[in-house]
Amino acid sequence: MTTTIKTAAMLAIGDELLSGRTKDKNIGHLADLMTVAGIDLKEVRIVADEEDAIVEALNALRRRYDYVFTSGGIGPTHDDITADAISKAFGVPCLHDTAAMKLLGDMYAGRGLEFTEARQRMARMPEGSRHIPNPVSTAPGFIIGNVHVMAGVPQVFQAMMAHVVSTLPAGQRVLSRSIACPFGEGDIGTALGAIQKAHPLTSIGSYPHFDGTRFSTELIVRARDQAVVDAAAADVEAMIETIRTEKNAALTRDLGTGEVA
């Protein structure tokens, strides 16, 4: 049975991310969730708090991928312009959502705080949006089309994503197998490329290590079918044995001719 593969992208919004003042923690969390959900995270963009930049990036991503997840820019301050930018991208007005106004109004009343104009900004979203619940600080995120808009604060983003992921159709998970290779990438590059070409349904990652004396490589074979993973992994293991045999033979020849330093 063929399972349709769903794709996703993330748009992280905020001047503070680009200045280095804030270190992003949401990209890695989203990547982990997408892997578990069987959804391929294909692209991540980071843009400043500039309306045109947000609109341009969002329109490109939402047309290319099944899901887009955004973080940041839905707070109460003047530079929280994500709701306005997304409204512009979809060509709809940005309004104070009635249900969100009640949620926030009741929350602030319960805390004995004034529901100020700045706080009311957190209830603004594109007309026709659906809420993403926020069990941490009440102010909801929202969904419009295939775009899921969430707060940038990691604790809130993670809580919102927990809800969002539960609503998405489960995809076919990516399987993986790790193979330790005692040789560096320079030794295996050509042969590994040939294996990747012979197994187009896999993705073979190469991750070099250096222990201060010699290089080695961790090879990760990924695919959505166990038989496909196993076939490629067998070829990778055979490649390693072939290189080991060739190196041992060369060493033996060098010892026999006295050419080893």
C-alpha positions in Angstrom: 0.0 0.0 0.0 1.4 3.4 -1.0 1.2 6.1 1.7 1.2 9.7 0.6 4.2 11.5 2.1 3.3 14.8 3.8 5.8 17.7 3.8 6.3 20.6 6.2 8.2 23.8 6.6 8.8 26.2 9.5 8.9 30.0 9.5 10.6 31.4 12.6 9.8 35.1 13.0 11.7 37.7 15.1 14.5 40.2 15.0 15.9 38.7 18.2 16.6 35.4 16.4 18.6 37.1 13.7 20.6 39.3 16.1 21.5 36.3 18.3 19.8 37.8 21.4 17.5 34.8 21.5 18.7 31.3 20.7 16.0 29.3 18.9 14.8 26.2 20.7 11.7 25.6 18.6 13.3 24.3 15.3 14.8 21.2 16.9 11.6 20.5 18.8 9.5 20.7 15.7 12.0 18.5 13.8 11.7 15.8 16.4 7.9 15.9 16.4 7.8 15.7 12.6 10.1 12.7 12.5 7.9 10.9 15.0 4.7 11.9 13.1 6.2 10.6 9.8 6.1 14.1 8.2 9.1 15.3 6.2 10.3 18.7 7.5 11.9 20.1 4.3 12.7 23.7 5.0 13.2 26.2 7.8 13.3 30.0 7.3 14.1 32.7 9.8 12.8 36.2 9.0 12.8 39.6 10.7 9.8 41.4 12.1 9.1 42.9 8.7 5.6 42.5 7.2 6.7 42.2 3.6 9.4 39.6 4.5 6.9 37.5 6.4 4.3 37.7 3.7 6.8 36.7 1.0 8.3 33.8 2.9 4.9 32.5 4.1 3.4 32.6 0.6 6.4 30.7 -0.8 6.2 28.0 1.9 2.5 27.4 2.1 2.3 26.8 -1.7 5.2 24.4 -1.7 4.5 22.2 1.4 1.5 20.5 3.0 2.0 22.2 6.4 3.6 25.4 7.5 4.4 26.1 11.2 5.3 29.5 12.4 6.7 30.7 15.7 6.9 34.2 17.1 5.3 37.6 16.7 1.8 37.1 18.2 2.4 38.9 21.5 1.1 42.2 22.8 3.9 44.6 21.6 4.2 46.9 18.6 6.6 44.5 16.8 4.3 41.5 17.1 3.0 41.8 13.6 2.6 38.1 12.6 -1.2 38.2 12.6 -1.2 41.2 10.4 1.3 39.7 7.9 -0.5 36.4 7.7 -3.8 38.2 7.1 -2.2 40.1 4.3 -0.8 36.9 2.8 -4.2 35.3 2.7 -6.0 38.5 1.7 -8.4 38.7 4.6 -8.9 41.2 7.4 -7.1 40.9 10.8 -9.8 41.1 13.5 -10.2 40.8 17.2 -11.5 37.2 17.4 -14.6 37.1 19.6 -13.8 33.8 21.3 -10.2 34.8 21.9 -11.3 38.2 23.4 -13.5 36.3 25.8 -10.8 33.8 26.8 -8.3 36.5 27.5 -10.8 38.9 29.1 -11.9 36.2 31.5 -8.3 35.2 32.3 -7.2 38.8 33.1 -10.4 39.4 35.1 -9.7 36.3 37.1 -6.2 37.7 37.9 -7.5 41.1 38.7 -5.7 42.7 35.8 -6.9 45.2 33.3 -7.5 43.8 29.8 -5.6 46.6 28.1 -5.4 47.5 24.4 -1.9 45.9 24.3 -3.2 42.6 25.8 -6.2 42.7 23.4 -3.7 42.5 20.5 -3.2 38.8 21.4 -6.8 38.2 20.3 -6.2 39.4 16.8 -6.1 36.9 14.0 -7.0 36.5 10.3 -10.8 36.3 9.7 -11.8 32.7 9.5 -9.0 31.3 11.6 -9.4 28.4 14.0 -7.8 28.4 17.5 -4.8 26.5 18.6 -5.2 26.1 22.4 -2.6 27.6 24.8 -2.8 25.8 28.1 0.3 27.7 29.4 -0.8 31.4 29.0 -4.3 31.3 27.5 -3.6 33.5 24.4 -4.4 31.1 21.5 -2.5 30.5 18.3 -4.4 30.0 15.1 -4.8 28.0 11.9 -5.7 29.4 8.5 -5.4 27.2 5.5 -2.4 25.0 5.9 -0.6 27.5 8.2 -0.3 26.9 11.9 0.7 30.1 13.9 2.2 29.7 17.3 4.0 31.7 20.0 7.8 31.9 20.0 8.2 31.2 23.7 9.4 27.6 23.8 7.2 26.4 26.6 4.1 27.8 24.8 5.2 26.7 21.4 5.7 23.1 22.6 2.3 23.1 24.3 0.6 24.3 21.1 2.5 21.9 19.0 1.4 19.0 21.2 -2.2 19.8 20.2 -1.5 20.5 16.6 0.4 17.2 16.0 -2.5 15.3 17.6 -4.8 16.7 14.8 -2.6 15.8 11.8 -3.0 12.5 9.9 -0.2 10.1 10.9 2.4 9.6 8.1 4.6 6.6 7.4 7.5 6.9 9.8 11.1 7.0 8.5 13.2 4.0 9.6 16.9 4.2 10.2 20.0 2.1 10.8 23.3 3.3 12.1 26.5 1.7 10.8 29.9 2.5 12.4 32.6 2.9 9.8 36.3 3.0 10.8 37.3 5.0 7.8 37.1 8.7 7.0 34.9 10.2 4.3 37.9 10.6 2.0 38.2 6.8 1.9 34.5 6.0 1.4 33.1 9.0 -0.5 33.1 7.6 -4.1 31.9 4.1 -3.1 29.2 5.6 -0.8 28.0 7.8 -3.6 27.6 4.8 -5.8 25.5 3.0 -3.1 23.3 6.0 -2.7 22.7 6.0 -6.5 21.9 2.3 -6.4 19.3 2.8 -3.6 17.3 5.9 -4.6 14.6 5.2 -2.0 17.0 5.7 0.8 18.8 8.7 2.3 22.3 7.9 3.4 23.9 10.3 5.8 27.6 10.5 6.5 28.8 12.0 9.9 32.5 12.3 10.4 34.3 12.0 13.7 37.9 12.7 14.7 39.3 11.4 18.0 42.5 13.4 17.8 44.4 10.6 16.1 42.2 9.2 13.3 39.0 9.8 11.4 36.0 7.6 11.4 32.4 8.0 10.1 28.9 7.2 11.3 26.7 6.2 8.4 22.9 6.5 8.8 20.6 4.7 6.3 17.1 6.1 6.2 14.0 4.9 4.4 10.3 4.2 5.0 10.5 0.5 4.2 12.6 -1.9 6.3 13.6 -4.0 3.4 14.9 -1.0 1.6 16.9 0.0 4.6 18.3 -3.5 5.0 19.4 -3.8 1.4 21.2 -0.5 1.4 22.8 -1.2 4.8 24.1 -4.6 3.5 25.8 -2.8 0.6 27.3 -0.2 3.0 28.7 -3.0 5.2 30.1 -4.8 2.2 31.7 -1.5 1.1 33.4 -1.2 4.5 34.7 -4.8 4.4 36.0 -4.2 0.8 37.9 -1.1 1.9 39.3 -2.9 5.0 40.5 -5.8 2.8 42.1 -3.5 0.4 43.9 -1.5 3.1 45.1 -4.7 4.8 46.4 -6.0 1.5 48.2 -2.7 0.8 49.7 -2.8 4.3 50.9 -6.4 3.8 52.5 -5.4 0.5 54.2 -2.4 2.1 55.6 -4.6 5.0 56.8 -7.1 2.5 58.8 -4.5 0.6 60.0 -2.7 3.6 58.2 0.5 2.6 56.3 1.1 5.9 57.8 4.0 7.8 
